[in-house]
């Protein structure tokens, strides 16, 4: 028996396998270490990343304006459009029954025209005259036939824009306060115009 072989059982083949295993173990161990280091680094980055910005808060609603005290307000009464139309048509019908061709206007408390009708064959000047008579009647809360008499004491009244001091305008009242005016123009006389205007005002009470 060879003494050398009996004392050294390691063969070149086993040495080669051992080296391969050692090298593979180091590679696997190194890869695991890299993975752990990478995981640690990623966790550190994730942990230290800035938090996502929160949604912007909505702007505060503006403070509501204080309510207006009712003592600073006034209230007025106005005819409805249906009522104004009824009055205008009644005045036009009254003129037609009398064989007169007229224009009719109804204005509200502020003098704003609500309804204006021009009858068939009415003269061109009657349209504007009717509106002015209605405005004059509601402004002074009196029939324009009465207002004509005031010109003797105050002749400059006729210079007020939008007025016409001729008979043919009648106020519409509620609790003795004017709420509208009806004007008629085109008949041969102011007295006839005013008769038709009064017919329109009376129709509102029917």
Secondary structure, 3 states (H helix, E strand, C coil): CCHHHHHCCCCHHHHHHHHHHHHHHHHHHHHHHHHHHHHHHHHHHHHHCCCCCCCCCCCCCCCCCCCCCHHHCCCCCCCCHHHHHHHHHHHHHHHHHCCCCCEEEEEECCCCEEEEEECCCCCHHHHHHHHHHHHHHHHHCCCHHHHHHHCCCCHHHHHCCCCCCCCCEEEEEECCEEEEEEEEECCCCHHHHHHHHHHHHHHCCC
